[in-house]
Amino acid sequence: MASVGWIDFSPAHRNRIGSVLDLLRPEGVVDELGLGTMRDALANRLFPGISTIQTRAKYFFIIPYILYDYQSLKPSQRRGRTPTRFLEEKEYEIMWQLAQEYNYIEGNGVIGISKRKPNKIARRPSAIYWNGLSTYNFIDTRGLAASSFLNQAVNPSMESLLSEEPKGDDGGKDDRDAEYESMFRIKVAPKTNWSGSLRLDLDKDEAEFFADRINSLAKNTLLSTALTNERLWQVFNKAGNFADFVKSAIQLPLSDEVRSMLIIAHDFSELAYGIHLAYNCQLQRKVFNRKNFEDDWKDWTKNIQRNMLDYANFNPDVLFTHAITTRAATTQFVNEWWSQTQNGFRDFGVNCRKPLW
């Protein structure tokens, strides 16, 4: 039987390959237009450090706990075991343990729940949660990727050693951070025997710690507001989709910043939906000579003003202030799409019979 493989030379290579493999899954998307950059930027303003591939909050604690375990090893036990290798080994042990604990049943949030020992996965929790661990200062990563951070922790450069020197009164850390300082700059309290009967529910201390981090480091975002606004939380739980949630949420007392972010995220979603419809409509007509999506396209062009929450004040430039890494070609495309939306696509026609691009 033929097979395809690769030689990886570092954890960074493995993570890059894992990202590519994710695109091959059924739910993967190749984003030639670059709209995903804008979508991710808006999501990060609403839910900083959180992404849809993160399955359970417990992983925010599991990674620091593993690094604490490495730190507690005797020098003889560390010999020949780098932090990167130790983290990888422990993540797989935890994966197999949790998969067995939850009877290999999907839907429990276990990353790699279908894997039985010794089968592994392309992207481990540390890769999936690393940005969030930095965002909420569970680990003070100084902006480094996981592999670079772990390598520097045991092989510090002169620059990093100098940066650790306290500078007068301003160099000190607060009591809470100082209590948990470590070679990995972990800010989560260590726990002994944490993996003995591990499940993915947060205990009281963990939940309070995470809530405190969100409220202090993600102020005035949708995420922090949902934690403190009971009515918003109820709306969030009842909503069947993002559009329904936003329409109900903006009726509640919210800060101007949160309300405006919800509206622009909703309206950009509505605008982008038309792009996908037009593409599929053109594809069906050109390649298969079918009229699939033509009625959907007509409905979208007819109702877009009503479906957007603030059509009159929508401005693509506001999007680009949040998505500062948007490519020039994507910026041009979105501006042109918005312009054509405003004039009813009269340059192209509403029947998907003229080329849209």
C-alpha positions as CSV (number, residue, x, y, z in Angstrom):
1,M,0.0,0.0,0.0
2,A,1.4,3.4,-1.0
3,S,1.6,6.1,1.6
4,V,2.8,9.7,1.9
5,G,5.0,10.9,4.7
6,W,7.5,13.7,5.6
7,I,10.6,14.3,7.6
8,D,10.2,16.9,10.2
9,F,13.2,18.6,11.7
10,S,11.6,20.5,14.5
11,P,8.3,21.0,16.4
12,A,7.8,24.2,14.3
13,H,7.9,22.1,11.2
14,R,5.4,19.6,12.6
15,N,3.0,22.4,13.5
16,R,3.3,23.9,10.0
17,I,2.6,20.5,8.5
18,G,-0.4,20.1,10.9
19,S,-1.8,23.3,9.8
20,V,-1.6,22.2,6.2
21,L,-3.2,18.9,7.0
22,D,-6.1,20.6,8.7
23,L,-7.0,22.1,5.3
24,L,-7.5,18.6,3.9
25,R,-10.2,17.8,6.4
26,P,-13.9,18.2,5.2
27,E,-14.4,21.3,7.3
28,G,-11.2,22.9,6.0
29,V,-11.2,26.0,3.8
30,V,-8.7,27.3,1.4
31,D,-9.0,31.1,1.6
32,E,-7.7,32.5,-1.7
33,L,-9.5,35.8,-1.2
34,G,-8.0,36.4,2.2
35,L,-11.4,37.1,3.9
36,G,-10.4,34.7,6.7
37,T,-7.8,37.3,7.9
38,M,-10.6,39.8,8.4
39,R,-12.9,37.3,10.0
40,D,-10.2,36.2,12.4
41,A,-9.4,39.8,13.3
42,L,-13.0,40.5,14.2
43,A,-13.3,37.3,16.2
44,N,-10.2,38.3,18.1
45,R,-11.7,41.6,19.0
46,L,-14.9,39.9,20.3
47,F,-13.2,36.8,21.8
48,P,-9.5,37.5,22.2
49,G,-7.3,34.4,22.5
50,I,-10.2,32.1,21.8
51,S,-10.8,30.1,18.6
52,T,-13.3,27.6,17.4
53,I,-10.7,24.7,17.4
54,Q,-10.3,25.1,21.2
55,T,-12.6,22.5,22.7
56,R,-12.3,22.8,26.5
57,A,-10.9,25.5,28.8
58,K,-9.2,22.9,30.9
59,Y,-6.4,22.7,28.3
60,F,-5.4,26.3,29.3
61,F,-4.3,24.7,32.6
62,I,-3.1,21.3,31.4
63,I,-0.2,22.8,29.4
64,P,1.2,24.9,32.4
65,Y,0.7,21.9,34.7
66,I,2.9,19.8,32.4
67,L,5.6,22.4,32.3
68,Y,5.5,22.6,36.1
69,D,6.1,18.8,36.1
70,Y,9.1,19.3,34.0
71,Q,10.4,22.0,36.3
72,S,10.1,19.7,39.3
73,L,12.2,17.0,37.7
74,K,15.7,16.4,39.2
75,P,18.6,17.4,36.9
76,S,19.3,13.7,36.3
77,Q,15.8,13.2,35.2
78,R,15.9,16.1,32.8
79,R,19.1,14.9,31.1
80,G,18.3,14.1,27.5
81,R,14.7,15.3,27.8
82,T,14.2,18.8,26.5
83,P,11.1,20.7,27.6
84,T,9.7,20.4,24.1
85,R,10.1,16.7,24.0
86,F,8.7,16.3,27.6
87,L,5.7,18.4,26.7
88,E,5.0,16.4,23.6
89,E,5.3,13.1,25.5
90,K,3.0,14.2,28.3
91,E,0.4,15.7,25.9
92,Y,0.1,12.3,24.2
93,E,-0.1,10.5,27.5
94,I,-2.9,12.9,28.6
95,M,-4.7,12.5,25.3
96,W,-4.8,8.7,25.5
97,Q,-5.8,8.9,29.2
98,L,-8.7,11.3,28.5
99,A,-9.8,9.3,25.4
100,Q,-10.1,6.3,27.6
101,E,-11.8,8.2,30.5
102,Y,-14.4,9.5,28.0
103,N,-14.8,6.1,26.3
104,Y,-13.6,7.4,23.0
105,I,-16.9,9.2,22.5
106,E,-16.9,12.4,20.4
107,G,-18.5,15.5,21.8
108,N,-16.7,15.6,25.1
109,G,-14.0,18.1,24.0
110,V,-11.1,15.7,24.2
111,I,-8.5,16.6,21.5
112,G,-7.7,13.3,19.7
113,I,-10.4,11.3,21.5
114,S,-10.5,8.7,18.7
115,K,-6.8,7.9,19.1
116,R,-5.7,4.8,21.0
117,K,-2.1,4.3,22.1
118,P,0.3,4.7,20.2
119,N,-1.6,6.7,17.6
120,K,-1.0,10.4,17.6
121,I,-2.4,13.6,16.1
122,A,-1.0,16.4,13.8
123,R,-1.7,19.3,16.1
124,R,-1.4,19.0,19.9
125,P,-3.2,21.1,22.5
126,S,-0.1,23.2,23.1
127,A,-0.2,24.4,19.5
128,I,-3.9,25.1,19.5
129,Y,-3.9,26.9,22.9
130,W,-0.5,28.7,22.8
131,N,-1.9,32.1,21.7
132,G,-4.6,32.0,24.3
133,L,-2.0,31.1,27.0
134,S,-0.1,34.2,26.1
135,T,-3.1,36.4,25.7
136,Y,-4.4,35.7,29.2
137,N,-0.9,35.5,30.7
138,F,-1.2,31.9,31.9
139,I,2.4,31.8,30.6
140,D,4.5,34.9,30.0
141,T,5.7,33.8,26.5
142,R,7.0,37.3,25.6
143,G,5.4,36.7,22.2
144,L,7.5,33.7,21.3
145,A,6.2,30.6,19.6
146,A,6.1,27.5,21.8
147,S,9.3,25.8,20.5
148,S,11.3,29.0,20.7
149,F,10.0,29.8,24.1
150,L,10.8,26.4,25.6
151,N,14.2,26.4,24.0
152,Q,15.0,29.8,25.4
153,A,13.8,28.8,28.8
154,V,16.6,26.3,29.2
155,N,19.1,28.1,27.0
156,P,18.6,31.8,27.7
157,S,20.3,34.3,25.5
158,M,22.3,37.2,27.0
159,E,19.5,39.6,25.9
160,S,16.8,37.6,27.7
161,L,19.0,37.4,30.9
162,L,19.4,41.2,30.9
163,S,15.7,41.7,30.3
164,E,15.0,39.7,33.5
165,E,17.0,42.2,35.7
166,P,14.7,44.2,37.9
167,K,14.8,48.0,37.1
168,G,14.2,49.8,40.4
169,D,10.8,49.8,41.9
170,D,9.2,49.3,38.5
171,G,10.9,46.0,38.0
172,G,9.1,44.1,40.7
173,K,6.2,41.8,40.1
174,D,2.9,41.8,42.0
175,D,2.6,39.2,44.8
176,R,0.3,36.9,42.8
177,D,2.6,36.7,39.9
178,A,5.7,36.4,42.1
179,E,4.2,33.4,43.9
180,Y,4.1,31.3,40.8
181,E,7.3,32.4,39.0
182,S,9.2,29.6,37.3
183,M,11.7,28.9,34.7
184,F,8.8,29.0,32.2
185,R,7.2,32.2,33.6
186,I,4.0,30.3,34.5
187,K,1.4,32.4,36.3
188,V,-1.0,29.6,37.1
189,A,-0.7,28.0,40.6
190,P,1.0,24.6,40.5
191,K,-1.0,21.5,41.4
192,T,0.3,18.1,42.6
193,N,-1.2,14.9,41.3
194,W,-3.3,16.9,38.9
195,S,-3.4,14.2,36.3
196,G,-4.3,11.3,38.6
197,S,-8.1,11.3,37.9
198,L,-8.1,14.0,35.2
199,R,-11.3,15.2,33.6
200,L,-12.0,18.3,31.6
201,D,-14.2,20.2,34.0
202,L,-12.6,23.2,35.7
203,D,-12.4,23.2,39.4
204,K,-13.5,26.3,41.4
205,D,-10.0,27.8,41.6
206,E,-9.4,27.3,37.9
207,A,-12.7,28.8,36.9
208,E,-12.2,31.8,39.2
209,F,-8.6,32.3,37.9
210,F,-9.7,32.2,34.3
211,A,-12.6,34.6,34.9
212,D,-10.3,37.0,36.6
213,R,-7.8,36.9,33.7
214,I,-10.6,37.5,31.1
215,N,-12.1,40.4,33.1
216,S,-8.7,42.0,33.7
217,L,-7.0,41.4,30.3
218,A,-9.9,41.4,27.9
219,K,-11.9,44.3,29.3
220,N,-14.9,45.6,27.3
221,T,-14.9,42.6,24.9
222,L,-17.9,40.4,24.2
223,L,-16.2,37.6,26.1
224,S,-15.7,39.6,29.3
225,T,-19.2,41.2,29.0
226,A,-20.8,37.7,28.7
227,L,-19.2,36.7,31.9
228,T,-20.6,39.6,33.9
229,N,-23.9,40.3,32.1
230,E,-26.4,37.6,33.0
231,R,-29.0,38.6,30.4
232,L,-26.4,38.6,27.6
233,W,-25.2,35.2,28.7
234,Q,-28.8,33.9,28.5
235,V,-29.2,35.3,25.0
236,F,-25.9,33.7,24.0
237,N,-26.9,30.3,25.3
238,K,-30.4,30.4,23.6
239,A,-29.3,31.8,20.2
240,G,-29.2,29.3,17.3
241,N,-26.5,31.2,15.4
242,F,-24.4,34.3,15.4
243,A,-26.9,36.4,13.5
244,D,-29.7,35.7,15.9
245,F,-27.5,36.3,18.8
246,V,-26.4,39.7,17.6
247,K,-29.9,40.9,16.8
248,S,-31.0,40.0,20.3
249,A,-27.8,41.2,22.1
250,I,-27.8,44.7,20.7
251,Q,-31.2,45.3,22.3
252,L,-29.5,44.9,25.7
253,P,-27.5,47.6,27.7
254,L,-24.0,47.2,26.3
255,S,-20.9,49.4,25.9
256,D,-20.7,51.4,22.7
257,E,-17.5,49.5,21.7
258,V,-19.1,46.0,22.2
259,R,-22.3,47.0,20.4
260,S,-20.4,48.5,17.4
261,M,-18.1,45.4,17.1
262,L,-21.2,43.1,17.1
263,I,-22.9,45.2,14.4
264,I,-19.8,45.3,12.1
265,A,-19.1,41.6,12.6
266,H,-22.7,40.8,11.8
267,D,-22.8,43.0,8.7
268,F,-19.5,41.8,7.4
269,S,-20.8,38.3,7.7
270,E,-23.9,39.1,5.7
271,L,-21.7,40.8,3.1
272,A,-19.3,37.9,2.8
273,Y,-22.3,35.5,2.5
274,G,-23.1,37.2,-0.8
275,I,-19.6,36.6,-2.0
276,H,-19.9,32.9,-1.5
277,L,-23.3,32.8,-3.1
278,A,-22.0,34.7,-6.2
279,Y,-19.0,32.4,-6.5
280,N,-21.0,29.2,-6.3
281,C,-23.7,30.6,-8.6
282,Q,-21.1,31.5,-11.3
283,L,-19.3,28.1,-10.8
284,Q,-22.5,26.1,-11.3
285,R,-23.4,28.1,-14.4
286,K,-20.0,28.1,-16.0
287,V,-18.8,24.6,-15.2
288,F,-22.0,22.6,-15.0
289,N,-24.5,24.8,-16.9
290,R,-26.9,24.7,-14.0
291,K,-28.9,27.4,-12.2
292,N,-28.0,26.3,-8.7
293,F,-27.8,29.2,-6.2
294,E,-29.4,31.6,-8.7
295,D,-32.5,32.1,-6.6
296,D,-30.4,32.5,-3.5
297,W,-28.3,35.1,-5.2
298,K,-31.4,37.0,-6.3
299,D,-32.8,36.9,-2.7
300,W,-29.5,38.1,-1.3
301,T,-29.2,41.1,-3.6
302,K,-32.8,42.0,-3.0
303,N,-32.7,41.8,0.8
304,I,-29.1,42.8,1.7
305,Q,-30.1,46.3,2.9
306,R,-32.7,44.8,5.2
307,N,-30.5,42.0,6.4
308,M,-27.6,44.2,7.5
309,L,-28.1,45.9,10.8
310,D,-26.6,49.2,9.9
311,Y,-26.4,49.2,6.1
312,A,-26.4,53.0,5.9
313,N,-23.3,53.4,8.0
314,F,-21.3,50.4,7.0
315,N,-17.7,51.4,6.0
316,P,-15.1,48.8,4.9
317,D,-12.4,51.1,6.2
318,V,-13.5,50.3,9.7
319,L,-12.9,46.6,9.0
320,F,-9.3,47.3,7.9
321,T,-8.5,49.2,11.1
322,H,-9.2,45.9,12.9
323,A,-7.6,43.6,10.3
324,I,-4.4,45.5,9.8
325,T,-2.7,42.6,8.0
326,T,-5.3,42.4,5.2
327,R,-3.6,42.1,1.8
328,A,-3.9,45.0,-0.7
329,A,-5.7,42.7,-3.1
330,T,-8.2,41.7,-0.5
331,T,-8.8,45.3,0.5
332,Q,-9.5,46.2,-3.1
333,F,-11.8,43.3,-3.6
334,V,-13.9,44.1,-0.5
335,N,-14.1,47.8,-1.4
336,E,-15.2,46.9,-4.9
337,W,-17.7,44.3,-3.6
338,W,-19.3,46.9,-1.2
339,S,-19.5,49.4,-4.1
340,Q,-21.3,46.9,-6.3
341,T,-23.6,46.0,-3.4
342,Q,-24.6,49.6,-3.1
343,N,-25.4,50.0,-6.8
344,G,-27.4,46.7,-6.9
345,F,-24.8,44.9,-9.0
346,R,-26.1,46.6,-12.1
347,D,-22.7,46.2,-13.7
348,F,-23.0,42.4,-13.4
349,G,-26.7,41.7,-13.4
350,V,-28.7,39.9,-10.7
351,N,-29.1,36.6,-12.6
352,C,-25.5,35.4,-12.3
353,R,-25.2,35.5,-16.1
354,K,-22.4,38.1,-16.3
355,P,-18.9,37.5,-14.9
356,L,-18.6,38.9,-11.4
357,W,-14.8,38.8,-11.4
